[in-house]
Amino acid sequence: MKPSANTLRIGIASAVIIGTIVWLAYTGYGANKSYYVTIAELGRMGDKAYHSQLRVDGFVKPGSIQQDGPHVTFVLDEFESHSPKAAMGHMLTVVYKGSEPPPDTFKDDAQALAEGTYGRDGVFHATMLQAKCASKYAPAQPNASPAARPAMTKSVAASESVPAVPPANQTAAN
């Protein structure tokens, strides 16, 4: 039995559509893939570092933030500034030119994650920037002493100073 011309056309069209979808999925996956590396690993990547989409994590060096509107230039340090290893840590200059300004939590010594490309000039060109919230917002650790727990709620004394509203059935004459 010989397939009809319509069946043959539908089969060819289906194969072309499925092939196109597979090709788009494969190229889209490769384009959105990014490697997570530390600052030290970035220096050891060699030529591959210049051709890959990367994510680099570190701590914002105090005093290095230079902001010009939504664009920011800063230095990422491998360690926090108050760490004894900070002087030996690797540094990376980051230029962020994204569509949105940096987050409010982006400050000195904040842990930051930059996504972008590494240039041959030794500068990381970021298109996306995230900053981790400060540790004072972390939930209380179980079995920790009350002095070691971070304050997460308003103090009761501040809310007690607000005058109470009289019940609706009382009048001002009472």
Secondary structure as GFF3:
##gff-version 3
##sequence-region A 1 174
A	DSSP	alpha_helix	5	32	.	.	.	ID=ss1
A	DSSP	beta_strand	35	38	.	.	.	ID=ss2
A	DSSP	alpha_helix	39	44	.	.	.	ID=ss3
A	DSSP	three_ten_helix	46	51	.	.	.	ID=ss4
A	DSSP	beta_strand	54	60	.	.	.	ID=ss5
A	DSSP	beta_strand	66	68	.	.	.	ID=ss6
A	DSSP	beta_strand	71	77	.	.	.	ID=ss7
A	DSSP	three_ten_helix	86	88	.	.	.	ID=ss8
A	DSSP	beta_strand	91	96	.	.	.	ID=ss9
A	DSSP	beta_strand	111	118	.	.	.	ID=ss10
A	DSSP	beta_strand	123	131	.	.	.	ID=ss11
A	DSSP	three_ten_helix	135	137	.	.	.	ID=ss12
A	DSSP	alpha_helix	156	160	.	.	.	ID=ss13
###
